[in-house]
Each structure stands twice: as C-alpha cells, then as structure tokens.
Amino acid sequence: MNALITDADFPSLALEQSLFAEAGWTLKSAQCRTEDDVIGAARDCDALLVQYAPVTDRVLAALPRVGIVSRYGAGYDTIDTAACARHGVWLANSPDYGVGEVATHALAMALALLRHLALYDRDVRAGRWSYLSPGTIRRASNLTVGILGLGRIGKRFAHLARNCFARVLACDPYIIDGDFPAYVERVVLDELFERSDVVSLHVPLTPETRGLVGARLLGRMKRGSVLVNTARGAVVDVDALLAALESGTLDGAALDVLPIEPLATDHPLARHPRVLLTPHAAFYSAEAEVELRRKAALNIVQWANTGRPMYSVIEGTKIPRR
C-alpha cells in the first residue's frame, strides 16, 4: 500500500519513513500547495498524511483509491469533512499531542503582555532604563482571565491560569456544566469579553467561529485589556484587532496564528509595538513534535491493520486493500 505525505515543514521525515516501512507501506512525500498538486502526487496512493495542503471534494473525486486522510494536528479546516463523508473516506487527526505546550504558550503570552516584557526588552536595548518606560502594569492576581473554548487546551489553560489570576471565566456552548471545573465560572460570549482583562482563544476554525472576534466583541472589552490567540488565525478579524489596539481598547495582543501565514514583514501587525508574535509555534516541544508525527502516521497504519484509525473525526466506509 502507498501513502503520501502531501506537505510538511519538519527538518526530516525519517520518523514517518521508519513507521511506514515497518508496516510494509511505500511512503512518498511532496510539498503540495494546491488541489492540483495533491491530485498529481497521490494518483496511486491509499492514504494521505496532511499538514496544510487542501483536501477538497475535487481532490477526493480524482483520487478514488484514497481511503483515509490523517492530519498532522488537531484542527482540520483545510480538509472538506463533508466531502470525506460523501466519498467514504476516513478522516483522522492528532487531537491530544500538544495540549500542555499550547496552554503553556498561551499563558506565557498573556503574562508577557501584562508584564510588558517585549516593551521592556526594546527599551533597555535602546538605552532607556526605567521600570515605568512601557507604562502602568497591573497586578495579575487582581485580574480576570476569560477563555473562549473549554476543550482539552482550554481546560489545561484554565488549570494553569487559576494560579495567576483572581478569576477564571469561560464560554463554551458545547460543553455541559458538569465538564466545567469548579474554579471556572461559566459565562455567555458577550459577558466573557465584557468582564475579562485577558481573553485567550481556544476554539477550532468553523463557519461559526470564522471572524467571530471582530469589532463587536472587541468593542465590549475593557479599556487596556489584552487578547491572546493560539487557536486559528481566521477566528480574529485582523483589521478590527488593529483598530482596537489603536483606540486603546486593547493594550496588547499576542498572536501565534494568523489568517495568512507566514506574516509579511511589512504587515501592520509586524510593525505594531504592542503586538507579540510567534510563528505558529505554540504546539512545539521536541517531545510534542514526535508525538504529533507518530500519532498522525499511526492513524493510517492502524486503519490498514484494523479498519479504523486511532483518532477518527469522520468515520469512512472504505476498507484497506489487502
């Protein structure tokens, strides 16, 4: 059986090559950016291992041999889930590989904004040596942190943040009350943005969440509050975010994800002194990367061995060739 890694930005694919070789698979790799790239590279493939490449209805229609698509990561917004279901193709992901890393990264970003670490660093390097140089700093233990999305990562963030902040609020209409930790107060969406000094985003990208954090919600935030996004870039309306920063509604924003990546060096976000940026790196630790890649690859191997992957998002009907 043949598998294609449609695209990947890892320094080496030796881990995947060893896993597929041990399972008796032939593994190919490419750097697909378009539907045509995927179709051209995967003509003889039974499985796709995907990082960012698009897998659409057109792709699956052109590749009837493909029985499973496994994604490097928890999100799958570049993959047409309805098309997978129509074509009987299994869709799998790696939902739990970097929970601690993303939650810790988000908290680090929040505290860096509140403590003005990047601004202090800039000022010291420019010869300004004053604890007042970036402006007033408030005590974190007096502040309220709000979490949008209380899934695996949101819960871990809440667990970490409760030791730093006075109150932890969360909004997630898809989680029952019994799944809210006792130290997290459940609120509705508008209340989350109105009451929080820090809002951290932990939602998937769906039609419901695309552009959700725009002018209306940002306009409800306290003056001088901060926003952290380690979820998906397109959840935030960038123009509205910049306007909130310019108006002073937001004192700062920390973004690990952006609607278009990588960010152009001349983009207003890249030049804004109160925006903290990281390159879609919240998932990363050496251990998390290995776990991510193993689980994504083993989804395909397990499907071949048992007829279903470890982490199923869409249950397909296609069975592996014997």
C-alpha positions as CSV (number, residue, x, y, z in Angstrom):
1,M,0.0,0.0,0.0
2,N,1.1,3.6,-0.7
3,A,0.9,6.7,1.4
4,L,1.7,10.3,0.5
5,I,2.9,13.0,2.9
6,T,1.3,15.8,1.0
7,D,3.4,18.5,2.7
8,A,5.4,19.0,5.9
9,D,7.8,21.6,7.3
10,F,9.8,19.2,9.5
11,P,13.5,19.0,9.0
12,S,13.4,15.3,8.3
13,L,10.8,12.7,7.6
14,A,12.9,9.8,9.0
15,L,10.3,9.1,11.7
16,E,7.5,8.6,9.3
17,Q,9.6,6.6,6.9
18,S,10.6,4.2,9.6
19,L,7.0,3.7,10.8
20,F,5.6,3.1,7.3
21,A,8.5,0.8,6.4
22,E,7.9,-1.3,9.4
23,A,4.3,-1.6,8.5
24,G,5.1,-2.6,4.9
25,W,4.0,0.6,3.3
26,T,5.6,2.6,0.5
27,L,5.8,6.2,1.5
28,K,6.1,9.2,-0.8
29,S,6.5,12.9,0.1
30,A,5.8,16.1,-1.7
31,Q,5.2,19.8,-0.9
32,C,1.7,20.3,-2.2
33,R,0.2,23.7,-2.1
34,T,-2.8,23.4,-4.4
35,E,-5.5,20.8,-5.2
36,D,-3.7,20.0,-8.5
37,D,-0.5,19.4,-6.6
38,V,-2.2,16.8,-4.3
39,I,-4.0,15.1,-7.2
40,G,-0.8,14.9,-9.2
41,A,1.3,13.5,-6.4
42,A,-1.3,11.0,-5.0
43,R,-2.6,9.2,-8.0
44,D,-1.5,5.7,-6.8
45,C,-2.0,6.3,-3.0
46,D,-4.2,4.7,-0.5
47,A,-3.7,7.3,2.2
48,L,-2.8,10.9,2.7
49,L,-0.8,12.4,5.6
50,V,-1.5,16.1,5.5
51,Q,-0.1,19.2,7.2
52,Y,-1.6,22.2,5.4
53,A,-2.4,21.0,1.9
54,P,-6.1,21.3,0.7
55,V,-8.1,18.1,0.6
56,T,-11.4,19.0,-1.1
57,D,-14.2,17.3,-2.9
58,R,-12.4,17.7,-6.2
59,V,-9.3,16.1,-4.7
60,L,-11.1,13.1,-3.3
61,A,-13.1,12.6,-6.5
62,A,-9.9,12.5,-8.5
63,L,-8.3,10.0,-6.0
64,P,-10.8,7.2,-5.6
65,R,-8.1,4.9,-4.2
66,V,-7.6,7.1,-1.1
67,G,-9.3,5.6,1.9
68,I,-8.0,7.7,4.7
69,V,-6.7,11.2,5.3
70,S,-4.8,11.8,8.5
71,R,-3.8,15.3,9.6
72,Y,-0.7,16.5,11.5
73,G,-2.6,18.4,14.2
74,A,-5.9,18.7,16.0
75,G,-7.6,21.1,13.5
76,Y,-8.7,20.1,10.1
77,D,-10.0,23.3,8.5
78,T,-8.2,22.7,5.2
79,I,-10.0,19.4,4.8
80,D,-13.5,19.2,3.5
81,T,-15.2,17.0,6.1
82,A,-18.5,16.7,4.1
83,A,-16.5,15.6,1.1
84,C,-14.8,12.9,3.2
85,A,-18.1,11.6,4.3
86,R,-19.6,11.6,0.8
87,H,-16.6,9.7,-0.6
88,G,-16.5,7.2,2.3
89,V,-13.0,8.4,3.3
90,W,-11.9,8.2,6.9
91,L,-10.6,11.5,8.4
92,A,-8.3,11.3,11.4
93,N,-6.3,13.8,13.4
94,S,-4.0,14.1,16.4
95,P,-6.1,15.8,19.0
96,D,-4.1,15.5,22.2
97,Y,-0.4,15.7,21.2
98,G,0.5,19.2,22.4
99,V,-2.2,20.2,24.9
100,G,0.3,21.3,27.6
101,E,2.5,23.1,25.1
102,V,-0.3,25.2,23.7
103,A,-1.8,26.0,27.1
104,T,1.6,27.0,28.5
105,H,2.5,29.1,25.4
106,A,-0.9,31.0,25.7
107,L,-0.3,31.7,29.4
108,A,3.3,32.8,28.7
109,M,2.0,35.2,26.0
110,A,-0.7,36.6,28.3
111,L,1.8,37.2,31.1
112,A,4.3,38.7,28.7
113,L,1.7,41.2,27.6
114,L,0.6,42.1,31.1
115,R,4.2,42.5,32.3
116,H,5.2,44.3,29.1
117,L,8.3,42.1,28.6
118,A,8.8,42.8,24.9
119,L,8.5,46.6,25.6
120,Y,11.0,46.4,28.4
121,D,13.4,44.5,26.2
122,R,13.0,47.0,23.4
123,D,13.6,50.0,25.8
124,V,16.6,48.5,27.5
125,R,18.2,47.8,24.2
126,A,17.5,51.4,23.2
127,G,19.2,52.8,26.3
128,R,16.0,53.5,28.3
129,W,16.4,52.1,31.8
130,S,13.2,52.7,33.8
131,Y,10.6,50.4,35.3
132,L,8.0,53.0,34.1
133,S,9.1,53.1,30.4
134,P,6.3,50.9,28.9
135,G,3.5,52.3,31.1
136,T,1.5,51.1,34.1
137,I,1.5,47.4,34.9
138,R,-1.4,45.9,36.9
139,R,-1.1,43.1,39.4
140,A,-2.2,39.8,37.6
141,S,-3.6,38.3,40.7
142,N,-6.3,41.1,40.7
143,L,-7.3,40.5,37.2
144,T,-9.9,38.2,35.4
145,V,-8.9,35.9,32.6
146,G,-11.5,34.7,30.1
147,I,-11.3,31.5,28.0
148,L,-13.2,31.1,24.8
149,G,-13.4,27.3,24.2
150,L,-13.0,24.9,27.1
151,G,-11.8,21.8,25.3
152,R,-8.6,20.0,26.1
153,I,-6.4,23.0,25.7
154,G,-8.8,25.5,27.2
155,K,-9.2,23.3,30.3
156,R,-5.4,23.0,30.7
157,F,-5.0,26.7,30.3
158,A,-7.6,27.3,33.0
159,H,-5.8,24.9,35.3
160,L,-2.6,26.9,34.9
161,A,-4.1,30.3,34.9
162,R,-6.1,29.9,38.1
163,N,-2.8,30.2,40.0
164,C,-2.0,33.6,38.4
165,F,-5.4,35.4,38.2
166,A,-8.2,36.3,40.6
167,R,-10.9,34.8,38.5
168,V,-11.2,32.4,35.6
169,L,-14.2,32.7,33.2
170,A,-15.0,30.5,30.3
171,C,-17.5,30.4,27.4
172,D,-18.2,27.1,25.6
173,P,-21.8,26.3,24.5
174,Y,-20.8,22.8,23.5
175,I,-19.6,21.7,27.0
176,I,-22.0,20.6,29.7
177,D,-22.0,22.3,33.1
178,G,-20.5,19.1,34.7
179,D,-17.4,19.4,32.5
180,F,-16.6,22.9,33.8
181,P,-14.0,22.7,36.6
182,A,-15.2,24.1,39.9
183,Y,-12.8,27.0,39.7
184,V,-14.1,28.2,36.3
185,E,-17.2,30.4,36.1
186,R,-19.4,29.8,33.1
187,V,-20.5,32.9,31.2
188,V,-22.0,33.7,27.8
189,L,-20.0,35.1,25.0
190,D,-20.6,38.8,25.4
191,E,-20.1,38.6,29.2
192,L,-16.7,36.9,28.7
193,F,-15.4,39.8,26.6
194,E,-17.0,42.4,28.9
195,R,-15.6,41.1,32.2
196,S,-12.2,39.8,31.2
197,D,-8.9,41.6,31.4
198,V,-7.3,38.9,29.4
199,V,-9.1,36.8,26.7
200,S,-7.5,33.6,25.5
201,L,-8.9,31.9,22.4
202,H,-9.1,28.1,22.2
203,V,-11.7,27.3,19.6
204,P,-11.5,25.4,16.3
205,L,-12.0,27.2,13.0
206,T,-15.5,26.6,11.8
207,P,-18.1,28.7,9.9
208,E,-19.4,29.7,13.3
209,T,-16.0,30.9,14.6
210,R,-14.5,32.4,11.4
211,G,-14.2,36.2,12.1
212,L,-16.0,35.7,15.4
213,V,-13.6,38.0,17.3
214,G,-14.3,41.2,15.4
215,A,-15.3,44.8,16.1
216,R,-18.4,43.9,18.1
217,L,-16.8,41.7,20.6
218,L,-13.5,43.6,20.8
219,G,-15.6,46.8,21.4
220,R,-17.0,45.1,24.5
221,M,-13.6,44.6,26.1
222,K,-12.4,46.7,29.0
223,R,-10.1,49.5,28.0
224,G,-6.5,48.3,28.5
225,S,-7.3,44.6,28.2
226,V,-5.3,42.0,26.1
227,L,-6.1,39.3,23.7
228,V,-4.2,36.0,23.1
229,N,-4.8,33.7,20.1
230,T,-3.1,30.3,19.9
231,A,-6.2,28.7,18.2
232,R,-6.7,29.6,14.5
233,G,-5.8,32.9,12.8
234,A,-9.1,33.4,11.0
235,V,-11.0,33.4,14.3
236,V,-9.9,37.1,14.7
237,D,-10.7,39.9,12.3
238,V,-7.2,41.5,12.0
239,D,-8.5,44.9,10.9
240,A,-10.8,45.1,13.9
241,L,-7.9,44.0,16.1
242,L,-5.6,46.7,14.8
243,A,-8.4,49.3,15.3
244,A,-8.9,48.1,18.9
245,L,-5.1,48.5,19.5
246,E,-5.1,52.0,18.1
247,S,-8.1,53.1,20.1
248,G,-6.6,51.8,23.3
249,T,-9.3,49.3,23.9
250,L,-6.6,46.7,23.7
251,D,-3.3,47.3,25.5
252,G,-1.8,44.4,23.6
253,A,-2.4,41.3,21.5
254,A,-0.4,38.1,21.3
255,L,-0.8,36.0,18.2
256,D,0.7,32.6,17.4
257,V,-1.7,32.1,14.5
258,L,-2.7,34.4,11.6
259,P,-5.2,34.2,8.7
260,I,-2.3,34.1,6.2
261,E,1.0,32.5,7.2
262,P,3.8,33.4,7.2
263,L,3.1,37.0,8.0
264,A,4.5,39.6,5.6
265,T,7.3,41.6,7.2
266,D,5.6,44.9,6.1
267,H,2.2,43.9,7.6
268,P,0.9,46.4,10.2
269,L,0.9,43.6,12.8
270,A,4.6,43.0,12.3
271,R,5.3,46.7,12.9
272,H,3.0,47.3,15.9
273,P,4.9,47.7,19.1
274,R,2.1,46.2,21.3
275,V,1.7,43.0,19.2
276,L,3.6,39.9,20.3
277,L,4.1,37.4,17.5
278,T,5.3,33.8,17.3
279,P,5.4,31.6,14.2
280,H,2.6,29.1,14.7
281,A,4.9,27.5,17.3
282,A,2.6,27.1,20.4
283,F,2.3,23.3,19.6
284,Y,6.1,22.8,19.7
285,S,8.3,21.0,22.0
286,A,10.7,18.3,20.9
287,E,8.5,15.7,22.6
288,A,5.3,17.1,21.2
289,E,6.6,17.1,17.7
290,V,7.5,13.4,17.9
291,E,4.1,12.6,19.5
292,L,2.3,14.5,16.8
293,R,4.1,12.8,13.9
294,R,3.8,9.3,15.4
295,K,0.1,9.6,16.0
296,A,-0.7,11.1,12.6
297,A,1.2,8.3,10.9
298,L,-0.1,5.5,13.1
299,N,-3.7,6.6,12.3
300,I,-3.0,5.3,8.8
301,V,-1.2,2.1,10.0
302,Q,-3.9,1.2,12.4
303,W,-6.6,1.8,9.7
304,A,-4.7,-0.6,7.5
305,N,-4.5,-3.2,10.3
306,T,-7.9,-2.9,11.9
307,G,-10.1,-0.9,9.5
308,R,-10.2,2.2,11.6
309,P,-7.7,4.8,12.8
310,M,-6.9,5.7,16.4
311,Y,-8.4,9.2,16.3
312,S,-11.4,9.3,14.0
313,V,-13.1,12.6,13.0
314,I,-15.1,11.2,10.1
315,E,-16.0,7.5,10.0
316,G,-15.5,6.3,6.5
317,T,-16.7,3.3,4.7
318,K,-13.6,2.5,2.7
319,I,-11.6,-0.6,3.8
320,P,-7.9,-1.0,3.3
321,R,-6.7,-3.1,0.3
322,R,-5.3,-6.5,1.3
